[in-house]
């Protein structure tokens, strides 16, 4: 099977290579020529523009987007509008907000094209281990790209599934990432408690390695934590600043809309926001109020 891959960042590039190794013909495009050259060296065909990519594919075409969520997706769809033909299929494999996917699907379908959303997990390890993919779309559309999904997944019947109609793939991926926020926060807090117990001189890498086997809290995330602690036991050079790419916010908002309490995911998101405060005004307010009502001392900067 052949398809066009738009966006050859680390994940998109690795997906392209995995597909090529699986016997598929892939035409790749990215804004940077050097990035295109990398996948061409791995056996993919290269394109120097979206128009050139479309021209190299036989209709009905499959165009797979692996680009940042938000405006870049809308801008790319606008460009594809004048290039694709009725019946062509657009797949958004990035982490788009599911409500955006619903809007885009309606727009793309009004142009005569088809749309599938694929929430993709696996990160930089997907080339080796395969990708977990949560797929939303019409039955016939998902069936058309089944060979691609089976090649990208850890196995033909493992790690991917048709979640439901358009939007459901990105919805499930959104909640997946919300859960990920909570798991990361729990690990981080637990290891911080271990690290603070000075009299035991705990080796955090050893703890992670022990938990790796047989423990109730074992996971791939723990394996990566073990690896990171081996490489940098004291986390030297890493700033306590944690970004978020949106999914935790979206999950929290969705939970509120559905009247579902999600305190762990919500607090994990708030802790990420707190990590970015270089001059936390909240704590200054607390110190001032304690001084006012109780005469408690205020520590000066």
C-alpha positions in Angstrom: 0.0 0.0 0.0 1.1 3.6 -0.6 0.5 6.8 1.3 1.8 10.3 1.8 3.3 11.2 5.1 3.2 14.9 6.0 5.4 15.8 8.9 8.7 13.9 9.4 9.6 14.9 12.9 11.0 12.2 15.2 7.7 10.3 15.4 6.6 10.9 11.8 10.0 9.9 10.5 10.2 6.7 12.5 6.7 5.8 11.4 7.7 6.3 7.8 10.7 4.1 8.3 8.6 1.4 9.9 6.2 1.4 7.0 8.9 1.2 4.4 10.4 -1.8 6.3 6.9 -3.3 6.2 6.8 -3.2 2.4 4.7 0.0 1.9 5.5 2.8 -0.4 5.7 6.1 1.4 6.1 9.6 0.0 7.3 11.9 2.7 7.2 15.7 3.0 8.5 18.1 5.6 9.3 21.8 5.4 13.0 21.0 6.0 14.8 19.3 3.1 17.3 17.6 5.4 14.5 15.9 7.2 13.1 14.6 3.9 16.5 13.4 2.9 16.8 11.3 6.1 13.7 9.2 5.3 14.7 9.0 1.6 17.9 7.4 2.7 15.8 4.8 4.5 13.9 3.9 1.4 11.0 6.4 1.3 10.2 8.7 -1.7 10.7 12.4 -1.0 8.6 15.4 -1.9 9.6 19.0 -2.0 6.0 20.3 -1.6 2.5 19.2 -0.7 1.6 19.4 -4.4 4.6 17.3 -5.3 3.6 14.7 -2.7 0.0 14.5 -4.0 1.2 14.1 -7.6 3.3 11.1 -6.6 0.3 9.2 -5.2 -2.3 7.2 -7.1 -6.0 8.1 -6.3 -7.7 7.4 -4.1 -4.9 8.8 -2.1 -4.2 8.4 1.6 -2.5 11.5 3.3 -1.3 10.9 6.8 -0.6 14.1 8.9 2.0 13.9 11.7 2.1 17.6 12.5 1.5 19.7 15.7 -2.1 20.1 16.8 -3.9 23.4 16.3 -3.3 25.9 13.5 -0.8 23.8 11.6 -3.4 21.1 10.9 -6.0 23.7 9.7 -3.4 25.3 7.5 -2.3 22.0 6.0 -5.9 21.0 5.3 -6.5 24.3 3.6 -3.6 23.7 1.3 -4.7 20.1 0.6 -8.2 21.3 -0.4 -7.0 22.5 -3.8 -4.8 19.5 -4.4 -6.8 16.4 -3.5 -9.6 14.8 -5.4 -13.0 13.5 -4.2 -12.6 10.1 -2.5 -9.1 10.9 -1.1 -8.6 10.1 2.6 -6.9 12.4 5.1 -5.6 10.9 8.4 -4.8 13.1 11.3 -2.3 11.0 13.3 -1.3 13.8 15.7 -2.7 14.7 19.1 -5.4 17.0 18.0 -8.3 18.0 20.3 -11.2 15.8 19.4 -13.6 18.7 19.0 -11.3 20.1 16.4 -11.3 16.7 14.7 -15.1 16.7 14.5 -15.0 20.2 13.0 -12.3 19.2 10.5 -14.0 16.0 9.5 -17.2 17.9 8.6 -15.2 20.4 6.6 -13.1 17.8 4.8 -16.2 15.8 4.0 -17.9 18.8 2.6 -15.0 19.0 0.1 -15.7 15.4 -1.0 -12.7 14.0 0.9 -12.7 11.4 3.8 -11.3 11.9 7.3 -9.9 9.5 10.0 -8.4 10.5 13.3 -5.7 8.4 14.9 -4.5 9.1 18.4 -1.0 7.8 18.4 1.2 6.8 21.3 4.7 5.3 21.4 6.9 8.3 21.1 10.5 7.9 19.9 10.3 4.1 20.7 7.6 3.3 18.2 10.1 2.4 15.4 11.4 -0.5 17.6 8.3 -1.4 19.6 5.4 -0.4 17.4 2.8 2.3 18.0 -0.4 2.2 20.0 -3.2 3.7 17.9 -6.7 4.7 18.7 -8.7 5.1 15.5 -11.9 7.0 14.8 -13.7 7.0 11.5 -16.2 5.3 9.2 -15.8 1.5 9.0 -14.9 1.5 5.3 -12.3 4.2 5.8 -10.6 2.5 8.7 -10.7 -0.8 6.7 -8.8 0.9 3.8 -5.9 1.9 6.0 -5.9 -1.4 8.0 -2.6 -2.5 6.3 -0.9 0.7 7.5 -2.3 0.3 11.0 -1.2 -3.3 11.3 2.3 -2.4 10.2 2.7 0.5 12.6 1.3 -1.4 15.6 3.3 -3.8 17.7 1.4 -6.6 15.9 -1.4 -6.9 13.4 -3.9 -7.6 16.1 -2.1 -5.8 19.0 -1.9 -2.2 20.0 -4.5 -0.6 17.8 -8.3 -0.6 17.5 -11.2 1.1 15.8 -12.7 3.1 18.7 -15.8 4.4 16.9 -16.9 7.3 14.6 -14.8 10.2 13.7 -13.4 12.0 16.8 -13.4 8.9 19.0 -9.7 8.1 18.3 -8.5 11.5 19.5 -11.0 11.4 22.4 -9.5 8.1 23.7 -6.0 9.4 23.2 -6.8 12.6 25.1 -7.9 10.6 28.1 -4.9 8.3 27.7 -2.6 11.3 28.1 -4.6 12.6 31.1 -4.0 9.2 32.8 -0.3 9.6 31.8 -0.2 12.9 33.6 -1.4 11.3 36.8 1.0 8.3 36.6 4.0 10.6 36.0 3.0 12.8 38.9 2.7 9.8 41.2 6.1 8.4 40.3 7.7 11.8 40.6 6.2 12.3 44.1 7.1 8.9 45.3 10.7 9.1 44.2 11.0 12.6 45.7 9.9 11.1 49.1 12.6 8.3 48.7 15.2 10.8 47.7 14.5 13.0 50.8 15.2 10.1 53.3 18.9 11.0 53.8 19.7 8.4 56.5 18.9 5.4 54.2 21.1 6.7 51.3 18.7 5.1 48.8 19.8 4.4 45.3 16.8 5.5 43.3 18.0 3.6 40.2 18.1 0.4 42.2 14.6 1.0 43.6 13.3 1.5 40.0 15.1 -1.6 38.9 13.6 -3.7 41.7 10.1 -2.4 41.0 10.7 -3.2 37.3 10.1 -6.9 38.0 7.0 -8.3 39.7 5.9 -5.1 41.3 2.3 -3.9 41.1 3.6 -0.5 40.0 5.8 -1.8 37.2 5.2 -0.2 33.8 7.0 0.9 30.6 7.1 4.4 32.2 8.9 3.0 35.2 11.4 1.3 32.8 12.1 4.7 31.2 12.5 6.2 34.7 15.0 3.5 35.6 17.0 4.2 32.5 16.9 8.0 33.2 18.1 7.5 36.8 21.0 5.3 35.6 22.1 8.0 33.2 21.6 10.9 35.6 21.1 9.8 39.3 20.8 13.3 40.7 19.0 14.8 37.6 21.8 17.3 37.4 21.1 20.0 34.8 17.4 19.4 34.5 15.3 22.4 35.4 12.1 21.9 37.5 10.0 23.2 34.6 7.3 20.9 33.1 5.4 21.8 30.0 2.1 20.4 28.8 0.9 19.8 25.3 -2.8 20.3 26.0 -4.2 16.8 26.5 -4.3 17.1 30.3 -6.2 20.3 30.1 -8.7 18.9 27.6 -9.2 15.8 29.8 -9.8 17.9 32.9 -12.3 20.1 31.0 -14.1 17.1 29.6 -14.4 15.6 33.1 -15.9 18.8 34.4 -18.4 18.9 31.4 -19.4 15.3 32.2 -19.6 15.9 36.0 -16.9 13.3 36.5 -14.5 13.9 39.4 -10.9 13.6 38.2 -8.8 15.0 41.0 -5.5 13.1 40.2 -5.4 14.2 36.6 -6.4 17.7 37.5 -3.8 18.1 40.3 -1.1 16.7 38.0 -1.9 19.4 35.5 -1.9 22.1 38.2 1.5 20.8 39.4 2.9 21.3 35.9 1.6 24.9 35.9 3.1 25.5 39.3 6.5 24.2 38.1 6.7 27.1 35.6 6.3 29.9 38.2 9.6 31.6 38.7 8.2 34.0 41.2 5.2 32.4 42.8 2.8 35.1 44.0 0.5 32.7 45.7 3.0 31.7 48.4 3.8 35.4 49.0 0.1 36.0 49.6 0.0 33.2 52.1 3.0 34.4 54.0 1.6 37.9 54.1 -1.8 36.7 55.4 -0.2 34.6 58.2 1.8 37.6 59.3 -1.3 39.8 59.4 -3.6 37.6 61.4 -1.0 35.8 63.6 2.1 37.9 63.6 4.0 35.0 62.1 7.5 35.9 60.7 7.9 36.5 57.0 11.1 35.2 55.4 12.5 37.9 53.2 14.2 37.3 49.8 
